[in-house]
Amino acid sequence: MTSNVAQPGIDTKRGWLGALENAASQMGRLEISLLLTLLLLVFYPPRYVYISLPLSVIAIAAIVLPTLRHNRYVWLFAAFLVGAVSLSNWHSTDNHKYLLCYWCLAIFCSFSTKDPEQSLAQIARWLIAAVFSIAVLQKFLSSDYLNSDFFYFELLFDKRFSGLAQYVGGIQEFINDLNTSARHALVNYDSALIAVKLSSNSSLLYLAKFITWWNFLIQVMIAVSFLAPTQTWLAKWRHPMLLVFLFCTYLFAPVIGFGWVLIILGIAQLDPAATRTRLLYLLAFILLQIYKYPWSSLMPS
């Protein structure tokens, strides 16, 4: 005799996806944002152990203890640690570490207001607007971005793009070896060369142009939608555009820390009733971890 009794709180028709949606609907956007930020501090702390160790310990403690999680001075301490190590190692610090520092400081400031959730939502919106506006401006003013030189070079030499360059751009492994040798010959300390010829093909050039303009245009749309007043039709595209950016961009450039910060900023400002959109952000949070795996290594040469 079998039992058809469903487990409480779980959508049996949708399994773990239904359970995740239920959890997303029951937990507020503030609580989700805090927990995801703490997970980010645990899994992607600064690389220096004298910072990562205390930061991870206090983050784990805050995950377990809600009172600690809602203590504003915990977030001020986190902002201080991330900011201090970023400034002291400014020459090698990734951009998203500064954004993480601003975000921890924003959480501290929001807990000093009467409505921390609403305050944090407003800050999250303007942080995304600022990040993408500055990114668009930098790309527009750069001498090697809009002409596709940047991504053309990345496709040739950045290992994160090797699968894309090989299977879409048609660059075979021996061509990569030739280009690497040519580059070493140029930059070698005793080299007398002033230029070298790189091996490529027209497919890679078209691919570089496509990536360049796709990346530029979607960042323009994100910046405009988050800058637009909330009641306008442009504002309705904020989260769809940001989600498309997250699902597509980090598939080929898995800078997971940056992606996680953007996901947290998106969740923090969601309408409380937008549970499906919140679920998509949570799925993106998980999927970015899967993107880290070098899937192209499983494909035949």
N, C-alpha and C positions, 0 to 999 in steps of 0.2 A: 504494500500500500504506500503510495507516494503522497507527499504533501506539497501543496501549491502555495503555501503561505509565503508572502514576499517579505524580505527583510525591510524593517522600518527605515525610511529616509532614502531608499534606493529605488530608482526607476528601473524595474526589471526588464523593461523593453529595450533600454538603452545601455544597461550595464554601467561600467565605470564612467562613461560620458554623462549619463544621467546623474550619477552620484556627484560628479564634479560640478554639474550645473546646479544641483541642489545646494551644494556647499557654497557656490558663488552667490546664490540668491539669498542665503541665510546670513552671510557675513558681509558687513558693510564695506564700502570702498576704502574707508580710512584704515580699517583693520587689515584688509588684504594688502594695501600699499605698505603698511608697516612691516608685515610679515615677509613680504617679498623683498623689501629693502634689507631686512636682517639676513635673509638667505643669501642675498647678493654679497653682503659683507662677510659672510662665512665662506662662501665658495669662491669669490673673486676679490679677496682682500689685496692690499698693496703687497708687493713681492718681498718686502723686507720683514724679517721675522720679528724684529723688535716692535713693529707696528701691527703686523698681521695677528700675532699671538694675543695681545690684549684685546684687539678689536674683535677677533673671533670669539673669545671667551665671553665678552660682554654681550655680543650679538646672540650667542646661544642662550645665555641666561635670559635675555629679553624675549626670545621666542618662547621659552618655558613659562616665564613670569609676566603676566599682563600688566601688573603694576609697574614693573621696570620698563616695559615696552612703551608705556604712556608717560614716562618720566621725561620731561623735556631736556634735562641735563644729560641724560644718556645720549641723546641725539647731538647735543652740543659737543660732548666728548668725542663722539664718532666723527663729527665734522672737523674737529680740531686735529684728530689723528690723520684722517685722509688728506686734509688740506696741508698739514705740516710736511708730510712725506712727499706730497705732490710738488710743493714749492721748493723743497730742498733738493729734489731730483727733477727739476723742471725740464731739463734737457732730454729726459727719456720717459717722462710721464705721458700716458695716453690721455687724449682729450676728455674721455668720458670719466676719468678720475676727478677732474675738476667739476664736472657736472654732478657726480655723486656727492662731492663735498657740498655744493650748493644745495642739493636736495636734502641732505641731512640737516643743514642749517635751516632750510625752509621748514622742516618738520619741527625743529626747535622753536622757530618763530611762531608757527601755527598753534602750538600748544600754549603759547602766551596770549592767545586771543580767546574771545568768548565762544567762537564756533570753529574749532580746529579743522573739522572736516571741510567746511566751505572755504576756509582760508587756504588750506592746502590744495584744494581743487583749483582755485584761482592762480596760485603760484605755479602749479603744474602746467596749466594752460600757457602761461606767459614764458615759462622755461622752454617748452617745446617751440613756441613761436620764435623765441630768441635764437635757439639752437639752429633751426632750419633757415631762418632769415640770414644769420651770419654765414652759414654754410653756402647758401645760394650766392651771397655777395662775394665770398671768397672765390667761388668757382667762376663767377662772372669776371672778376678782376684778374684771375690767374692767366698767365700767358700760355700755359700748356694743358689747360683742361678742356675748354670748348672745342679746341681743334683735334681732340681725341688722343693727343700724345700721351697723356697721363695713363689712360687705361690701356693704350697700345703697349706701353712699357710694362705695365703691371701684368698684362696677359703673357708677355714674353718671359718675365723673370720672377713674378710672385708665385710661390708654390701653392697659395690658396686658390689661384685661378688656373692651375695647371690642368685640371680635369676639363674645365670649360674651354681652355685654349686647344686642348687635344681633340675633344670629341665634337666641338662645335666649330672651332677655328681651324681645325685640320693641321695643327702643329704637331709633328711627330717627335718622339723622344730624342732622336739624333739631332734634330734641329735645335732643341733646347740645349743640348750639349755644345753644339757649335756656337750658339749665342753666349752661353756662359763662358766659354773659352775666350771668345772675342772681348767680352766685357772685362774679364780678368786681365787680358793683355793690355787693355786701355788704361785701367786704373792701377795697375801694378806700380809700385813705388819707383822703379827704375825704367818705366816705359817712356819711350820717345814718341809714341803715337799721339795724334791729336783727334783722331776719329777712327772708327771701325765700321764695317758694313755688317748689319744684322740680317739673318735669314728669316723670311716670313712669307706670307701670301696675301692675296686680296681678301680672302674670307676673314682672316684675322682683323684686317683693317676695318671691314664692314661691321664686324662684331664689336670692335672697340668704339666705333661711332654710335652703334645702337645703345651700348651700355652707358656711354657718356650722356647721350641726350635723354635716355629713359631716367637715369639717376638724377639728372639736373631738373627735368620737368616735374617729376613726382615730388622732389623736394620743394620746388616752387609752389606746387599745389598745396602741399602740407603747410608751408609757411603762410600762404594766403588764407587758407581755411581757418587756421588758428588765430590769425590776426583779425579776421573778420568778426564783426559783432555777433553775439550768440544767436540773435533772432533772425539772422539772414540765411538765405539758402546755402551760401558758401560754407557756413558753420556746420551744416548737416554732413559735409564730406570729411570732417576732421578725422573721425575714427576709421572710416573705411579706407582713406588714403594712408593713414599711419599703419594700419594692419597690412595693407598690400605691400608697403615699404618693408615692414618687418619680415613678412613671409618670403619675400623675393630677395631682398638685399643680403640678408645674413646667410642665405643658402650658399652664396659664393664668397662672401667675406665674413666669416664667422667670428666677428668681434663680439663675443657673447656678452661681456660686461656692458657694453654700450647698448646693445639690444635690450637687455634686461632693464636698464634704467629707463629707456623709452617706453617699455611696456608698463612699468610702474607709474610713470607720469601719465600715461593714457588711462590706466585704471583709476587713478586718484581723482580724475575729473569727470568720470562717467556719471550719467544720470543713474540714481539708485535703481530705477526700474529697468535699466538696460542690461538685464542678466545675460542675454545671448551674446552681446558684444563683450561683456566681461569674460564670458566663457572662451571666446575667441582669443582674447588677450592671454588668458591662462594657458590655452593650448599653444600659443606662440611661445610662451615662457618655457614650456616643456620641449617644444620642437627645436628651439635654438640649441638646446643641449644635444639633440640628435644630429643637428647640422655639424657639430664639431667632428663627427667621425669622417675620415677621408674616404667617402663612398666611391670616389673615382678609382681608388686602388682595387676595388672589386671587379672593375670592368676589364675586359681583355685589352691588351696592348694593340 
